[in-house]
């Protein structure tokens, strides 16, 4: 049996070296866990990836959690998540500390580059997701209608309503193949007992429904922070970039951070390895210091733990229900709409004010999309050019 220490150290190595976003992370995971260490076979890995695409939350982090679960149970899941998350969370907390204690950072011209990179990153993510998640007329229409609705509906519950509506439409009218469920054979993923899984699902639902009520009844900054981040982690379908519009609604409209701070942090998170959801550490750090960062990280990842542990024993049955294929295909199309609306507001509106800003974003787009330059190098390069342009 693999030791808990080895689970943590292996995940920590991935957390220090896995640049490139969620899709790249899955490649790193496959190389490390399947090819190199042979902790799981190809079929089991495919099942885990399919499961985590099915669930809301950060796909790559959930895959790591599930693999840790197969090795050392719940403690293994915690160890795998902690190792993969710790490096980028620490880096984003330091960046938050800098923006709070050195106020010049948030108004400095080099932040033009960070915001320009954010425009490029979201545009690339939107294009890639549109091709894979909205490939036909019906799903493209769902994406466009959702984007238009999100531009005018700014309430946090708008996302939940859009997900429900898209799921119902897909369940009734959208027909797809088994593209969401790539593995044909089911592999036994864990030996988690059903009673534990039922308990995790119950806790997930109780927090999702109960936290907003508690936050409305009790005026407490930490409770409000936990509620907002937990809800964001519970409603995100499609991976890391899609959390952007939910977090913007929760954090900027609630006054935790300014729009400039938000976009600058989102640009900065592109330069660090590991999961994009560690952006939450930055938001929590600005709002409430290191304790806020800790609360934010736990809150945004807790739904992933509860859902992975809660769904795994029933995954074989769930994936065999044909009507769910259309429902989740439509939900994924709605996710494309969320990201399209976020590309305009807050990303574009906060970043692009002059021709120079657009030139920086275009250069970042070209470096990332066509030259395949490392994100950290693009962040540093474009930010430096932004400083140079300001001094001309």
Buried (B, 14 or more C-beta within 10 A) or exposed (E): EBEBEBBBEBBBBBBBEBBBBBBBBBEBBBEBBBEEBEBBEEBBBBBBBBBBBBBBBBBBBBBBBBBBBBBBBBBBBBBBBBBBBBBBBBBBBEBBBBBBEEEEBBEBEBBBBBBBBBBBBBBBBBEBBBEEBBBEEBBBBBBBBBBEBBBEEEEBEBBBEBBEBBBEBBBEEBEBEEEBBEBEEBBEBBEBEEEBBEBBBEBBEEBBEEBBEBBEEEEEEBBBBBBBBBBBBBBBBBBBBBBBBBBBBBBBEBEBBBBBBBBBBBBBBBBBBBBBBBBBBBBBBBBBBEEBBBBBBBBBBBBBBBBBBBBBBEBEEEBEEEEBBBBBBBBBBBBBBBBBBBBEBBBBEBBBEEEBBBBBBBBBBEBBBEEEBEBBEBBBBBBEBBBEBEEE
